[in-house]
Amino acid sequence: MTLPTALPTSVASSIIEHLGSAGRLDRMFVDGEWVLPETRARSSVIDPSTEEPVAQIALGSARDVAAAVAAARRAFTSWSVSSAQSRAMLLDRVHSLVLERAELFAQAISLEMGAAIGFARLTQVPSAAEHIRVARDNARSYAFVSHRGDMAIMREAIGVCGLITPWNWPLYQITAKVGPALAAGCTVVLKPSELSPLSALLFAEVMHDAGLPPGVFNLVNGSGAEVGAALAEHPDVDMISFTGSTRAGVLVAQAAAPTVKRVTQELGGKSPNLILPDADLVHAVPAGVGAAFRNVGQSCSAPTRMLVPRARLQEVERIALEAASSIVVGDPRSQQTTHGPVANRAQFNRVQEMIGIGIAEGARLLCGGPGRPEALSRGFYCRPTIFTAVHPRMQIAQEEIFGPVLAIIPYDSVDEAVEIANDTVYGLGAHVQGKDLGAARAVAARIRSGQVHINYPAWSPHAPFGGYRRSGNGREYGTEGLEEYLETKAILGFQDASAPGTD
């Protein structure tokens, strides 16, 4: 299919017209129906490239959450005992529909959170579809019952799950939770970010059109303080899966604690990219700049600390500066744009504040800096910024910025580099670059994080993803992501029906 080089305003308007005329913007999806919320509360959806509102969505309340949870509880009775193969068939239909509507999803993501349209088409949507595909395949192949002597070990759906997703990878984070939850036999209530809700509404249409039974999938838009808290507190919600900031994750865990429900969290990060002394800098440095600035730096696992041998610092700086010069910041609707704006005003302000702090701390500005790029007078655009000669204890080396800001930190020995890599409160992702694979593996084993990438491997939806320390708990993606939604039941005296001499 030949894709247009830009997303015209008329196409962006057509997304809003579609959702509006179909009655989606002012409704929730509960028990298989699009229903009006209990209140008239509304929230504006802002186009981050213009700072202008493009739509208004209805915001739910605790009463809407209660209705959705009740629907999910009713549906759980039959969905949890349905065959894994039948669940896989429905997920296969969901996967097909996401791919069929990929362009519509890409347009919505570009509009609601500013992703460059090329990035939305090539990464945001296809990666989201992969989570559904993996969930489908896991439903088909996973051993929900195994035997150990005369025992049966059963893995059963945990129950009704509240899923709370962020604005930075809106569809991707939804499918990473919804796919395995449904494959496991759980029913769900989804609360997407109210800042990027359009792709979530389109996804609810997919779930309806795929033929899921009423109540298996429910969507309630709303704020974290209202809808997120109501989900976390609800006694009939058996599990919360949350992705977002560490601060918000603490609040979710506190709200969930009185009902002793399972809480899995994928939170913040300050991931290191440890470039070993033998690394090929011509490859390692540009790829590292690209990884740090992917999705305009708005990824929890972005490797925004580049650790480099002090003796090679000037060479690293030269290559990094050249790599940054190829970045094209501009209208996310243009195919020529590589990086659009950050997703919202709060994030724009945060990035500007942290750039100012880096300058005040005495880090050397290699490129970028405060303010918008030249010729961009409005929109939440940030200048791709690289600081060098950064001390490991500076704020810009310790705090998650969530924008296009990279800190280059020199080290004198590999042992010191590993110490710097582990010297944060986070532990979500990490990268190691080096020609000697054995040495790179040894360093990877010493880094305290949920994932380590050696020499920029391809992304895999099968690789479990999650963090140590304040980056969260639990895992998403692959088999481990499915197992988060399962309880373990041991039946003693069951006997293995396949064993000789049993009836």
N, C-alpha and C positions, 0 to 999 in steps of 0.2 A: 504494500500500500504506500503510495506517495503521500507524505505528510506535508502540510503547509509549513512555510518557513516562519510564520508568526501566528499568534492567536489573536485574530481581529477582535475589536471591541464588540462587534455584533455577535461573535461566537461566545464570548464571555457572557454577554447579555442573555444568550439563548440558554445557558446553564441555569441562570436565575429564573428565566421565564419557564423553563421546564419544571423546575422544582416548585415554583410558585403556582403555576397553573394546575399542577397535579396535587396541590394542597399539602406539600411536604414541609415548607418552611415554617408553617404555623402549627405543626402537629408532631406528635410522638408516634413511634411504631411500637404498639403494645398488643400482645395476644393476637398477632397476625393482622392487625388493623391499624390504619392511620387515624389517631384519635387526638382530639383537642386537649391541651393541658388544663389543669385545674385553675391556673391563674392566667392573667394577661401579660405577664412579664415578657419582655423582648430584649434581644441583644443584637447590636449591629455587627455585621461581618465586614471587615475593613480590607480593602485591596491594599496591600503594603507597598505597591509600586506607586500609588497615587495618594495614599492616606485618606481616601474617600470611602464612605460606606457603599456597598454594592447590594446588600440584602439585610433583612432582619429575620432572625429565627426566634421561635418560641422557646422560653426557658421553663423547664419543669420545676417541680417542687417535691418535697418529701412525700406528699400524697400521690404524685405521679410515680415515684419510685415504689411506693407500697403497691400500687396497682400492677406495675411491671413485675415486681417480685412475686406477687400472688399468681400472675399468669405463668411465670417461669416455674413456680412450685407445682402448679397443676400439670404442666407439660412434662415435668421431670418424671412423673410416675411411669409414663409410657416410653418416653425417649430414652431413659436410662437403661431400659431392658430391651430396647430395639437391637437388632443385630448390628455388629460392627460393619458388616458388608453393606447394609442398607444405609448406614450413616455415611459410609464412603461414597455410595452412589450419589447422595445429595451433595456432598462436598465436591464431587466431580462436576456436578451441574453448576455449583457456585464458581468453581475455577473457570469453567468455560464461559460463564457470563461475565466474569471480571475481565477476561481476555477480550471478549467480544466488545465490551464497553470501555476498553483501555483508553481510547482517545478522549472520551468524555471524562473519565477519571483524571487523566493528565491535565486537561483544561481546568477542571475544578481545583486541583491541587495547586496549579500555577496561580490561579486567581485568589485562592483563600490564604495561602501562606507564602507566595512569592517565588516558588521554585522556578528556575529557568525551564521553559517548556521542553527543551531537549532533555534535560535531566529528569523531569517528571516522566517523559515518555520512555526513556531508556533505563531508568533506575527505580524511581519511586513506585511506579505501577507494576512493572514486571517482578520486582522483588516481593511486592505484596502478594501477587498471584502465586509465587513460589511457596509461601507459607501455607496457602490452602492446598496446593498440590502435595506438599510433604505431609500435611495432616491427613489428607485422603489416603495416601500410601501407608501411613502408619496405622490408620484404622483397619486397613486390609491385612496387615502383616503382624501387628503387635499381639503377643501372647497374653491375653487378658486373664487366662487361667493356666497355671503351671502346677506341677506335682513334685512333692518332695517327700519321699517315703509314702506313708499313708495319709499325708496332708495334701489338701488342695490350697494353693495360694491364689487368691482371686484379687484382681485389680478392678475396682468398681468406681464409677463416677462419684466425685465428691458431693455433687449437688448443684444448687443454684450458685452461679458465679457472677459477681459484680466486676466488670472490666472497665478500668479507667485509663483512657489513652491521651497522649499529648498532641501538641500542634505541629511538631517539627517533621514527623514522618506520619502523617495522619492516617492514610490507608494501610500502610505497612505495619504500623503498630496495632491496628484493629485486627488485621488478618492473623498476625502473630499470636493473638490471644483467642480470637473467636474460633479459628481453625482447630487447634488442639482441644479446646474446651468441648466443642461439638463432637469431635472424633472420640473423645473419652466418654461421651454420653451425658455430659452436663448440659444444663440450660443456662442462658446468659441474659444479663441486663447490661448493656453497653452505655457508658457515659463518655462520649468523645469530647475533645476540647471544644468549648464554645467559641474559641477563636478560629478554628478551622473545621467547621461542621459540614461543609457542603459534600465532601467526598464520603462522609459517614452516612448522610441521607441517601446518596446514590447507592451506597453499599446495602442499606436497608432495603432499597428497591430490589437489589439483586437477591437478597435473602427471601423476599416475598416471591419473586418470580421463579426462584429455584424450587419452590414448593415445600419449604420447611413447614412442619406442623405448627399451628398457632402456639405462641408462648415459648417456643424453643429459643428464639432470638427476639430480644426486645431492645429498643433504643430510647433513652431519655436524655435529651439535651439539657444542659444546665451548668451552673457554676460548681466548682469544687466545694465551696462552703455550704451549698444547699444540697445538690444532688449527690456529689461525691461523699459527703458526710453521711447523708441518709442511707446510701448503699453500705458504707462501712459499718454503720451502727445496726443495720437491720438484722433482727434475730433469725430470719429465714434465709439470709444469705450465708452460704457455707464457706465461701472463699472470696477473697478480693485479690485481683491481679492489677497492680498499679505501675504505671510508667510515668515518671516525671521528676521533679526536683527532689533532692534529699529532704529539704524543709517540708514539702508537702507530704512526702512519704512518711515522715515521722507523725504528722497529724493523722494520716490515714490509719497507721498502725495503732495509734492511741485510741482512735474512735472504734476500731475493731476489737480491741483487747477485751472489753467486758463480755463479749459473746464468744470468745476463744475460737474465732474462725481462723482458717488458714489465710495468711497474707504473704503473697510473693511480690517483690518489688524490684524494678529495674530503675535505678536512680542516677545520680550524677557521676561524673568522671573527670579525670585530668590525666589522660593516658599518655605515657611516654613512648617515644620512638627512639630506641637506643641504636645508634649507628656505631658499629664496632670499628676498631682501627683498620681492619682489612677490607671494609666495605667499598664497593664501587660507588663513589660519590656522584658520578654523573647520572647514575640510575637512582640511587637511594635518596638523594636530596630532592629532586623534582617530584618524585612519587610521594615523598613525605609531605611536601608542600601541598600537593593535590589532595592527599588523604586528610590533612588538617583542615583544609578549606572546603571539603566536600559538603554539599548541602549548606553552603555558606557558613561552615563551622558549627552548624546547629545539629550536632549529633553527640550523644552522651559519651560515645567511645572515640571521638575524634582525637587523633594523636597530636595534641597541641603543645607538647613539650618535646622538642627535638634535642636529644643528648648527643653531643659530637665530641670527638677527640680535640683537646685544646690546640694541639699542634696543627690541626687541619681546619681551624675555625675560619680563617680568611678564605680558604677555598670553598668551604660550605656556604659562606655568606655570598660569594660571587654567584654560585650556582643557584642558591635560593632566590636571589634577587632577579636573576634571569627567568626563573620559573614563574615567579609572581607577575612578571611583566606580561606574560601571555594570558593572564586572566582578563576576561571581558565582563565588566560589571555594567548592567543596564536593564532595559525593559525585559522582564521575564517572558514576554510574549514573542520575543525575537529569537529565531533559531541561532543567531550569531552570539547571543548572550550565553556566557558560561556560568555566571553567578548573578542572581537577582538580589532583591533586598532581603534583609532579615525579616522575620515574619510579623513583627508587631512593634508598636512604639516602646513598650516596656523593654523589649530586648534591644532595640536600637539605643535606648538610653543607657542600658547596662553596658553595652559594648563601648560606647563613647566614654563612660565613666572609667572603665578598666583601662582603656588606652591612655587616658589622662593619668591614671595611677602609675602605669608602667613608665611613663615619661618622668613623673615626679620621683619615682624610685631610683632613677638613674640608669635604667636599661637603655641601650643604644637603639635608636629607631633606624632599622634598615630600609623599610619602605612603609608607605601608608601613613597612618596617623589619624588624628581626630577629624570629624566632619565627613561630609559626603564627597564622593569622587567629583572631579570637575565636570561641569555641564549637567549635573543632576541636582536640581534645586529643590525637589520634593521627592517624597518616598523614603522608606526606611533603608536607604542604601548606606553601606559602610565601606570604607577603604580597606582593601586587603592589607593587613598590617603584620609585619614581622619585626620582632624585637630580637636583638642579639646581645651577647655578653650578659645574659640574664643570670642572676644569682638564684639558686634553688629555693631560697626562702622568701623571695619577693612574692607579693600578692599575685602577680600575673603568672607565676609559676606554681601557685598553690590553689587558686580559686578557679572554678569552672566559669568561663566567660560566655561560652555558647555563641560564638560569632567568629568572623574571619581574623583571628589573632593567634599568631604562632610565636612561641618563645624558644629561642635557640640557647641551649645551656651547655657550656663547655665542661669537660671532665678531664682528669689527669690519669685515671686508671679505670679498668673495667670494674673492679670492685667498687670504686667510688660511683661509677655510673649506675650500677645496680642499686646502690644505696639511695642515690637520687631518685631513681625510677620508683622505688618503694616509699619514698618520703612524702606521701600525701595521705589524706584521710580516705582516699578512694582506692578502687581496685577493680575497674571494669574491663578495660582493654589495654593492650600494649603491643608494640611492634619491636622487632629486632632485625637488624640488617647486617649481613656479613657473608664473606665468601666461604669461610670454613663452617660448614653446616654443623659439625659436631660442637664447635665452640658456641655457635648461635643457639643450638638446642640447650646447651648447659646454662647459658644466660637466661633463656626463656623459662627454664625450670626454677630459676631463682626469683623470678618476678611474681609478686603477689597480685594476680589479677585473674578474672574469670576467663579471659581469652588472651592468647598471645599469637601474633601473626609473624611468621618468619619470612622475610624477603617478599612481602606483598603478595601473598597467595590470593587466589580467587575467593570471593565471598561464598559461603556455603550455608544454605538454610538448614542443613543438618547439624551444624556445629552449635552445641549448647552455648547460650549467651546469658550472662548475668555477672554479678559482681561480688567481690570481697568487701568487707568493712562497710563504709557508708555508701557504697555503690549498690547496696541492696542485698537481697537473699532470694534463693530459688533460681531457676533457669528457664529460659524460653528457647524455642526452636528445637527441631529434631525430636528424637525419642524422649530426651530429658524434659523437653517442654510439654509433651503429652503427659508424662508421669506426674507433673505438678497438679494435674486435675484429677488424679486417681487416689482413692483410699486403698489400703491393703487389708484384706481379710484372710485369716488363716482358718481353715476348717479341718480339724483334727479327726482322725478316724474315717476320713473320706474314702480312702483307698483309690489307687489308680486303676480306672476301668480298663486301661490298655494292658495291664500287667497279667501274666499268665495265672490262671486259677481264680480269677475274679469274675463275678456275674455282672 
